[in-house]
Amino acid sequence: MSSDVPDPVPLATARNEPLPGARAALALLLLINLMNYVDRQILSAVEKPIGEEFHVSAAATGWLATAFLLAYMVFSPIFGVMADRVRRWAIVGGGVIVWSLASGGSGAVPTFAMLIGMRLLIGIGEAAYGPVAPTLLSDMYPVATRGKILAWFNAAIPVGSALGYVIGGLFHDHWHWAFYLTVPPGIILGVWCFFMREPGQVRGQMPAAKPRATTADYLALFRIPSYTINCAAMTAMTFALGGIAFFMPRYLESRGQAPGHATPIFGAIIVVSGLFATILGGMTGDALRGRFPGSYFLVSGVSMLIGFPMFLLILVTPFPYAWGVLFLAVFCLFFNTGPSNTVLANVTKPSVRATAFALNIFVIHAFGDAVSPPVIGWVANRWNMGIAFMVVSVMIAVSGVLWLIGAKYLHADTEAAGTEEPRGFEVILPH
């Protein structure tokens, strides 16, 4: 081998410390995830003026969220299988560009039907990113620190969501421009992906071959107790929180809070409380892993069981005191984000990991927040938004119970998955 082509990083190094370039990859994927949730929550923040402009009900605007999620969950398994076979950064970059252009298109369409079409395209674009990005990080970082790393990655959820609410609130009366603003940064981040390093790639050469998954490997995912229980718990959580997040601006307005005032406050709560909870949740799961083999599930379950009564308390607490209760509830409900995603990575082998994340995305959205927004809209039309929130919030408690049940399986499933490790990589240099 010539001197300018380095040897692959030894397996022990890959197990014990991050691969070269891991921090740059984390930074880029975090920024992309940030824009991902900015786009999602802009829609939530401007859902009511969209309904007023197109003369549709809350139940109808709920289908905007469902349309996105239907495309997202259907196409995620397709891109997940592709990511187990081809260069992942190209898939991510292409997806980011597609969803950024469609997000801008959401502000330009003249009809509600065309707006639904744009949300479908956004779902397809995000499906190329959602199941792939965590696998890149999982291949670059060892098991011992994945909780912390995936927590940092998922810290973009509260920050991006908050920015989406703030931007949507500021452009409440001119909602088209809120979507236009997302296009330039999305395009830049998408193009950046095509210049990124691929795990297992050596300078001037194709990626080192990794074990090719078989049909039996994919079917084996359903026989991993920790994986299936985690998917069920995340589905219950997503059903509740996805629908609640979509209609929160409308709910706050029903409680007498002006949109231009309440939505930015809610965004600030999400970014501060959710950010700290996401990071601390991942760090806590890592820290307790030596003492409690099921720590990631224990952290997730306990936080949700505390968050459930905190959320119910919001519905009966008068403002401005309800803001303080909302801050505490958000903290509890975001605490599971890092640990639950870490479990997905730790109990699946690298050869099927992208598909495992994609299957998880399909399940949690098909039975979670693809269903709950229309349900909440229907209940709210018959009674009120407070009752609708109360009905769906029961699933918060269900998710907590499921995670506690799964704790006893986690150590054995993690050990069983630890038979494959990624090799080192270098950036490809143009010839």
N, C-alpha and C positions, 0 to 999 in steps of 0.2 A: 504494500500500500504506500502511495506517495506521501511525502511529508505534509502536504497541504490538506490531506483528508484525514481528519481525526478518527481515532478508534471510537466505537460506540461507548457510551457511558456504562460502566459495569452495573450489573443488576443491583448489587448492594448499595451503590450510590443512588440509584433510582428509588430504592426503598427508603433511604434514610434522609435524603435532602432533596429540595426542589431541583428540577432539571434547569439547565441554562435557559434564560429568557422567560422564565415562569412569571416573574413580576410584570414584565411588559404585557404578557398575555392577560394576566389578571386585570391590569389597568384598562386595557382595551375592552375586554368582555364586560367589565363593570360599567364602563361608559355606555356600551351598547345596551346593557340591561337597564340602565338609567333611562335612556331614550325610549326603550320598550314600554316602561311603565308611565312615562310622561304622556305618551300617546294614549294609553289605555284610560288614564284618569282625566285627561282633557275631555274625553267623551262623557265621562260621568259628570264633570263639572258643568258642561253645557247641554246636558240631556234635556233639560226643560225648555230652553229657548229653541232647540232643534225641533222639539215636539210642537211648540207654538208656531214656528215658521212653516212647518209642513202639515200642520193641523192634524196631528195624530196624538193618541192617548199615551199614558205612561206604560200601559201594557205593550203598546206598539214600539215605543222607543226601547223597551227592554229587549226587543228582538235585534237591536243593533249590537248589543253585547253578545247575544246568542249566535248571530251570524258570524262574527269574528271567531268565536270559540268553536263553532262547528267546523270551520275551515282549519283552524289551528289543530284541533284534535284529530281530524281525519288525515291531514297531511303530515303530522308529526311522525307517525310510525313509518311513513314512506321515506322521509328524510333521515330518520333514525337508522333504518336499514342501510341507506346509502352511506351514512357516516361511518358505519362499521366496515366499509369497503373502499371509500375514496377519500381524497383530501378534504378534511373537514373545514379548514379556513375558507376555502372557495365556496362551500355550501353556506357558511355563515355570512360571508360578504355579499353573496348574491341575494340572500334572504333579506338582509338589512336594507339594501338598495330598493328592493321591491316594496317592502312595507313603508319605507320613507316616502316614496313617490305616491303610494296609495293613500298615505296619511294626508299629504298635501291635496290629493284629489278629493278627500272627504270634505274639504272646505270649499270646493269648486263646483260640486255636482248640483244640478237644478232640481232634482226630484228625490223623494225619500227612497224610492226603489234603487236609484243609482247610488245613494249613500250606503245602503245595505250591500251593494256590490263592492264598494270600496272597502267596507269592513271585511268582506270575504277575502279580498286580495291581501289585506293586512294580516289576516289569519294565516294565509299561505306563506307570506314572507316570514312571519315570526315562527312558523313551524320549522323553517330551515335553520333557525337559530336556537330555539328553546331546548330541544333534546340534545343538541350537539355541544353547546358551550360548556356545560358542566363536565362533560367527558374530557374535554381538553384540559381543564384544570385538574381533574381527577388523575389524569395520566402524568401531569407535571409535578404533583405534590404527593408526598407519602401519606399513608393512612393516619399517622399520628397527628398530623396538622390539617387534615382535610376539613374538619369541623370549622376551624377558624377561617380557613381560606374560603370555603363555600359560604360562610357567614358574611365575609367581606363582599363576596360576589353578590349575595342576596341583599346586602345593605342597600343596593340600588333600588330595591322594591319600595321601601318607605320614602327614600329621597326622591325617586322618580315620580312616585304617586303624589307626593306633596307638591312637587313642581307642576305636575299636571293639574292638580286642583287649583294651585295659585294662578297659573297661566289661564286656565279656564275661567276662574273667577274674575281676573282682570279684563278678559275679553268676553265676559258674559253676554254683553249686548252686541258684540261683533264677533261671534263665535267662529266664523270662517277663518279669521286671521290666526286664531289659536292653533289651527291645524297647519297653516302655511309655515309657521315658525319652526316646525319640526323637520322640515325637508332638508335644509342645508347641513345641519350637524349629522343627520342620518346618512346622507350620501358620503360625507367625508369619512365617517367611521366604517361604512361598508367598503369603500375603496381601500382603506388602510388594511383591512383583513387580508387582501390578496398579496400583501408584502410580508405577512407573518410566517413564523416558523411552524413547522408541523412536527409534533412528537414522533420520534423515530426517524427523522429525516437527517441525512448527512450531506454536507456540502457537495453539490454537483451530482448527487445521487437521488434515487427515489427513496421513499420511506422504507425503513426496515420492515419486512413482512411481520405482521402479527397474526396470531392464530385466527383462522377463518371460522366463524361461527356456523354451526349447522342448525337445521330445524329443531333437532333435539335440544340444542343449547337454548334456543328461544323458548321452547315449551317448558324447559326446566325452570324458567322464571316463576311460573305459577306454583312451583313446588317449594319455593323459598318462603317460609312463614313470615320472616321479617319484611320481605318485599311486599307480599300480598296484604299483610296487615297495615303496613305503612301506606300503601295505595288507598286502602279503605279509609284510614284515618284522614289522610289528606283530602280525599273526596268529600267527606263530611265537613271538614273545615272549609274547603273551597265553596261548597254549596252555601254555607252561611255567610262567609266573609265576602265572597265575590258579589253576591246579590246585594248585601248591605252596603258595600263600598260603592256600587253603581248608583244606588238611590240615596246615599247619604246627603248630598247637597239638597235634594228635594225634601228629605226628612227634616233637615235643619231649617229650611224655609217654612215647613209646616209647623215648626215650633216657634215661629216668630222671628227667626234670625234672617237678616237681609243677606241675599246671595253674595253681594260684593264685599260684605264684611265677614260672613260666616265661613265661606269656602276657603279664603286665605288662612283663617285661624285653624280650620280643620287640617289644612295642608301643613301648617307649622307644627301641629301636634303629631301628625304622621311622621314628619321628617325627624323631629327630636326624639319622641318616644319610640317610634318604630326603628329608627337607626340604632339607638343604644340597645334596644331589646334584641335586634337581629344579631349584632356583634357579640353581645354578652351571652346570648343563647348558644352560639357556636363555641365560644370560649369555655363556657360552663360544661358543655357536653364533652369537649376534649379534656378538661381538667378532671372531671369525675370518671373518665373512662377507665382509669387504673383501679379505682375502688368499686365501681359499679359497671359491670360489662354491658348492661343495657342502658347506659347513661343517656344516650341520645333520645331514646324513647321515654325514659323517666322525665327528663327535662321537658320534652314536648307535652307529655300527658299532664303533668302537674300544672304547667303554665296555662293550658287550656281549661282545666277544671277551676282554676282561680279566675280566669278571664270570663267565664260564662256568667257568674253572678254579677261581676263588675259591669258587663254589658247590659244586663237587665236593669241594673241600677241607673244607667244613663237614661232609660226610657221614663223614669219617674222622678228624676232630679231636675229641679227648675234651673234655668240659666240665670246667671253665668256659672253657677256651681257645677252644672253638668259638664262644662269644659274640663274641669279637674278630674272628674270621674272618667271622662272619655280618654284623657291622657293615660290614666292607669290601665284602662281596659285595652287600649292599643298596645301598651307595653307588654301585657300578658299575651295578647293574641299574636304578636310578632315574635315572641321568644322562641317558638318552635322552628322558625324558618331555616336557620342553619342546620340544626340537628336532623330534621326530617329529610332534607336534601342530602346530607352526608350519608345517611343510611342507604339511600338509593345507590350511591357510589360504592359504599363499602361492602355491600352484600352481593354485588354483581361483578362478574369477571370483565376485564377490559374488552374482550372480543364481542361482548353483547351489551356493553354499558350504554352506548348511544340508543340502542333499541329499547333497553330497559327504561331509560328516561323518557323516550318517546311514548312507550306504552303507558307509563305513569301519567304523562300529559293527556293522553287520550281518555283514560279512565276518569281522572279527577275532573276534567271539564265536561265529558259526556254526561256524567251523573252528578256534576257539581254546579259550577256557575254558568253552564249553558242552559240549565233548567231553572235556577233560582230567580233571575231577574224577571222573567214573565210571571212566575208564581207570585213574587212580591208585588208586581204591578197589579195582578188580578186581585189579590187579597186587599191591597190598598184601595182599589176602585170600589170594592164591596164594603169595606170598613174604613181603615185609615192606615197610614204608613207605620205608625207605632205598633199596631197589632201585627202587621206583616213582618216587621223586624222581630217581634217576640216569637212568632211561629218558627221562622227559619233559624233563629239563634239556638234552638234546642240541639242542633247538629254540632255546635261548638262543644257541648258536653259529651256528645257521642264520640267525637274525635279524641278527646282526652282519655276516655275509657279504653278505646281501641289501642292507643299508644301504650298505655300501662299494661295491657294484656300482652302486647308484642315484646315487652322488655326481656322476657325470659328466653326468647329465641335469638336475640341479636348477636351475642358473642359467638355462638356456634355457626351462625350463618356468615358472619364476618370472616371467621377462620376458614370456612369452606371456600370462600371466594378468593382467598389470598394466594392463589397458585400461579397467577400471571402478573408480570410487571412490565411496564413500558421500558423501551430503551432510550438512550440519549438522542439529542438532535442538535443540528446546527442550521443556521439560515441558508437557504439556497442562494447562491450568487449567480447573477446573469452571466451568460457566456458571451 
